[in-house]
């Protein structure tokens, strides 16, 4: 499917879903490429009182993103990744996670003991791992199963 047709189809789908949910919102759909040069659809929704579309820790947002990806992929006849952002939530969450990682690293360096972060989604754990990968004083590991999976930050041994 051509990019312009894909954007048009994605705009139709997003518009129908938003109309059914009845928020005062507008959506912008673009096609972008990630660091691996893979194309994905980015959907940015903005409006008032959209917290119900984000949900607790982005749970509803992630579910909507998965639904959009499934519907668009079915329509396109190929797998299409979708990144959904509502009122800049993803950027704010990234900033929070990087701050959380920074505070945890300070604690690890002060006490020379490991620090366990709260359970996070795979995407959120990836942000923490990438944020700390170049820190020469700590290392990170994911531990736990399912919704209890979390990151533990350890001091590096000399």
Secondary structure, 3 states (H helix, E strand, C coil): CCHHHHHHHHHHHHHHHHHHHCCCEEEEEEEEECCCCCEEEEEEEEECCCHHHHCHHHHHHHHHHHHHHHHHHHHHCCCCEEEEEECCHHHHHHHHHHHHHHHHHHHHHHHCCCEECCCCCHHHHHHHHHHHCCCCCEEEEEECCHHHCEEEEEECCC
